[in-house]
C-alpha cells in the first residue's frame, strides 16, 4: 500500500465544490481525495460503459460450456453432430460482432 505523507490544501467556492461533486458522480468515483489526485496528475478520468463487455463475457461462457460439452461427447462417442458445430460457430460470430462494436467505440475515445 502506498503511504502518502504530503498534505495539499485547496480552497473551493460553493459552485466549484458543487461542480467537483457533480464530476465525481459522473465518473463514478466516491473518494474525493482520489478524484482530485487523479485529475491533478492525469487531467482526466475515463469511465467506460461496460455493458457490451459483460454481454461478450456471458456469450464467451456459453460458448465455452458448449465447446466443453461437444468435446466430452466427441471423446465419449467418437462423433459429433454438425448442428452442434454450427451452433457454436453462430455463437462465436455473435461474440466477434460485439467485440467489433466495443473496439469501434473504444477507438473514438480521445
N, C-alpha and C positions, 0 to 999 in steps of 0.2 A: 504494500500500500504506500502511496506517495504521501510524504509528510510535508504539508505546506506550512511554512514558518513566517512568511511575509504577509502582512496585512495591508490592504489598499483600501482607501476610503474615497467614496464618490458621493456627491450631493445631487439629488434629483428634484425637479419641480413635481408637483402633483400630476401634471399632464404627462411628463416624461415617465414617471413611475407607472401611470396607467398604461402608457404605450409599451413599457417594458413588460408588464404583466400580460398584456394582450399578445405580444410577440412570443412570450414564453408559452402561453396557452396554444397558440398556433403551431408552435414547434413541438409541443408535447413534452417539454422539459419542465419539471416541477421544482428543481433545485435552483434558486436564484443565483447563488454563487457559481454553480457550474455553468449556467447560461451566460452570465456576464463574462466569466473566464473564457468560454468558448468563443463568444462574439469578439472579445478583445484580442484574442490570439489568432483566430482564423477569419473573423469577419463575417461568417455566415454559419447557419445550421441547415443541413439538408434533412427534410423529413420526407420519407418515401411512403407512398401508398402501396402497401404490400399485399393487397387483396389478390392480385393476379398471381403473385408468387405463392401464396397459400393454396390457391387453386391448382397451380402447377405441382406443388408438393403432394397434394391429395391425389392427383392423377398419376404421379410417379409411384405412389404407394400402391394404388390399384394395379398399375401395370406390373410392378414388381411381384405382387401377390399372384397375378395371373401367370406371369412367367414361371414362378416357382411351382404353381400347380401343373403347368404344362410339362415342366422338367420332371416332376415326380411321376406324372402319368407316362411320359416317354420312357423313363427308367423302369417303371413297373411293367408296362405292356409292350414296350418296344415300338409303339406307334403313337402318332398324334393326328388330330383332325385339322384339316385345312381351315375350318371355321374358327378354331381356337387361334391359329396363327393370324388370320385376317382380323379378328377382334383385337388382338394385341397390336397389330400394325396400325389399326384405326386409332387406338388409344395413344400410340406413340406420335402419330400425325397430329392429334389434338394437343399433345404436350408441346410439340415443336411450334405450332401456331401460337400458343400462349407465350412461349419463350420469345418468339419473334416480336410479339406485341410489347413485351416487357423491355426487350433490348431497344426497340424503337423509342419508347418513352424515356428510357434512361439516356439515350443519345441526345435528347433535347434539353437535358439539364445543363445549365450554364453556371 
